[in-house]
Amino acid sequence: MNPDLEIARAAVLKPIADIAARLNIPGDALEPYGRHKAKVGFDFINSVQDRTDGALVLVTGISPTPAGEGKTTTTVGLGDALNRIGKLATICLREPSLGPSFGMKGGAAGGGHAQVVPMDQINLHFTGDFHAITSANNLLAAMIDNHVYWSNSLGIDPRRISWRRCLDMNDRALRSIVGSLGGVANGFPREDGFDITVASEVMAVFCLSKDMADLQTRLGKMIIGQRRDGTNVTAADIKADGAMSVLLRDALAPNLVQTLEGSPAFVHGGPFANIAHGCNSVMATRLALKLSDVVVTEAGFGADLGAEKFMDIKCRSAGLTPSCAVIVATVRALKMHGGVARNALGPENVEAVKRGLANLARHVENLGKFGLPVVVAVNHFTSDTDAEFAAIKEGMAALGVEAISCRHWADGSAGAEPLARAVMSRIEGRKTEFKPLYPLELKLADKIRTIAKEIYRASDVSIPDAVGRRLKAFEDAGFGNVPICIAKTQYSFTSDPTVMGAPTGHVLPVREVRLSAGAGFVVAVCGDIMTMPGLPRVPAAEAIHLREDGEIEGLF
């Protein structure tokens, strides 16, 4: 059996009301989903809005590798460790998508003695939030086709319907489809397609909304297509925003769970960071800040994706000011960035670690551009050697950054206590100097170029004429002063997933751009990235099954 699963099943969980009490959330503010998870009601959320915010700590990572980094595990371990040293800390994470859970990545609830639980429920249907988001997205799609079928009084050009259906599963066969076949009774045939739910604009809107009213306003602003004259048609024009809000009402309330050590954790929302903005919900983060001394949150994939979007999109949209950033790395992953094959990571290789440090150093330098103090967390594996860690520590010291060996997987909060103390030393008594990477007044193309040059270290971007015209059309329609959400591979600073380390001088190709008017950003799709992933040759689903006693095997 998987040791993570064994540890999770051996844990004795506390009633969710006891976890809520740690944050002074009364029992009547909870909507329980079983014994160990609950949603927090809007009345209570509204009642605490005048409170002072705690400190916000972002956990991010180096460019991910198949060797693993353990960003979620470190987020949980750090939260537990902060509680261990006497701070009231809350963890804020995204909900795992079924796509990776049954595809290649597996579950996303931490690992070892640093997990959020109940792990199997969090990794599967949880409280039904993703199902609600999928339903709301597809209700809008159905209402668009229904409008065109019955009268098309809005004059929608069926060739210019841009709204796509979604499904929270990796399914490459649905990327591009033709719908409404079968005759007159079934509507007008047209090209269509599916995105994975976590890449949908409804997910982005859900996670960036401050409250129920903001949610409906943002849903109504979403552009679903155009008329023949090029003018935009929105979800509000279709009169779908109200019904979509009804489907999302219960889902919008943040989900409260616990760690193995009883720390409170809000697990809510789940946009991917390679094709969306990669952060948990604004509702959950803002609530946690009102109830805690410190909030530890995580942004998806490497700092070039999740952290950049956390700063430039989420923090700017929600008025958040982070106090510190933690970059997670492993000796194994740095060896891979240093050119070592996955099957040769076991033996000590200090020189490979030193070569791989270029990737870590790039992320450290990039976060400095946002004005944040940085701590490096080296997630310990039993194969690590003292000499390999010493190389990391020395390399980071040259940048003025502390690298700390963390053993929370094996030892829980005790293994992350040095990290917690280092984080607090950078929070307490320091004035926050946080700033976004670029001003919103820049032209959209210049924002893309700024991210490419400053974060990816590209020499330039390649923007085809047709893409440039779309950017100009977005600006002419009043959407110039919005941030950019880059969609690209998570494995490299380039658009080529095979280029590891810290490349420079490459050109970032912008394949297409999409306006997410409800979410409030423009998506720039770069390289071959897909918004509907496919399953790998051997999907994780093949190993997932029920035991005779009803327990789940293979999910983690």
Secondary structure, 3 states (H helix, E strand, C coil): CCHHHHHHHHCCCCCHHHHHHHCCCCHHHEEECCCCCEEECHHHHHHCCCCCCCEEEEEEECCCCCCCCCHHHHHHHHHHHHHHCCCCEEEEECCCCHHHHHCCCCCCCEECCEEEECHHHHHCCCCCHHHHHHHHHHHHHHHHHHHHHHCCCCCEEEEEECCCEEECCCCHHHCCEEECCCCHHHCCCEEECEEEHHHCHHHHHHHHCCCHHHHHHHHHHCEEEEECCCCEEEHHHHCCHHHHHHHHHHHHCCEEEEECCCCEEEECCCCCCCCCCCECCHHHHHHHHHHCCEEEEEECCCHHHHHHHHHHHHHHHHCCCCCEEEEEECHHHHHHHCCCCHHHCCCCCHHHHHHHHHHHHHHHHHHHCCCCCEEEEEECCCCCCHHHHHHHHHHHHCCCCEEEEECHHHHCHHHHHHHHHHHHHHHCCCCCCCCCCCCCCCCHHHHHHHHHHHCCCCCEEECCHHHHHHHHHHHHCCCCCCCEEEECCCCCCCCCCCCCCCCCCCEEEEEEEEEECCCCEEEEEECCCCCCCCCCCCCHHHHCEECCCCCEECCC
